[in-house]
């Protein structure tokens, strides 16, 4: 094989590997978004626990899950891996802690739909922050997807947020900004496993939860179980997948797929709790889901086409 042919073959292999990793990252983000979309439904089934009790027990269960994952992965190197996250990890964990608190305040003071639709701004906030701080540009396909999804969000916001609690909507907006910051910090330090940032977040949340409810920690067993489902189950799995995906997608792309969560969440609450969304809410959600689904399908097709690209003449 001549040198030019070898270079072409190597380039094709690299491109194929990159596109495959991007397709894999998009697939796990879709999976994670579907899993966490049931969070609003779980919260609607909480009987007595208040926001600060939810913050505390959800954080405790998430910390346990993250520690198990880290010990299984790194064993004796767990502590050194935690230290590697550095200042970006501390900042990311702080942003996530703020987002966790404001999210629970929002979803317990307004409708699930209102909260999730306000959070639909996350990809757009992330794109702006990532462009400014990381210099990340978006692919044309991603920009088109965001445009269509943005139309869906606009439809949902125009019909669904007006009647919500002002406090709840404000908390959702802070959640969106905080999570966008978290996404940018994780992406900035993508060469390092940023899963330990969840430990930073949970430590902050546990301390705050204990300060706020140190004299009233008792909640029903059913509520405790649901807190553990939210923390160790949904949040643990989803954040793990989010961090893996952030290594192969730009920050705005990772959060773009979270729009599936915000579109599906109100549907589960509608089906199982009878919190009925409006027609425009459903229409906007369908636009978002269609845009994200088509984007993922295009990426999968590109990855397969790159893999099947014929080897240049002269290759062994």
Secondary structure, 3 states (H helix, E strand, C coil): CCHHHHHHHHHHHHHHHHHHHHHHHHHHHHHHHHHHCCHHHHHHCCCCCCHHHHHHHHHHHHHHHHHHHHHHHHHHHHHHHHHCCHHHHHHHHHHHHHHHHHHHHHHCCCCHHHHHHHHCCHHHHHHHHHHHHCCCCCCHHHHHHHHHHHHHHHHHHHHHCCCCCHHHHHHHHHHHHHHHHHHHHHHHCCCCCHHHHHHHHHHHHHHHHHHHHCCCCCCCHHHHHHHHHHHHHHHHHHHHHHHHHCCCCCHHHHHHCCHHHHHHHHHHHHHHHCCCCCHHHHHHHHHHHHHHHHHHHHHHHHHHHHHCCCCCCCCC
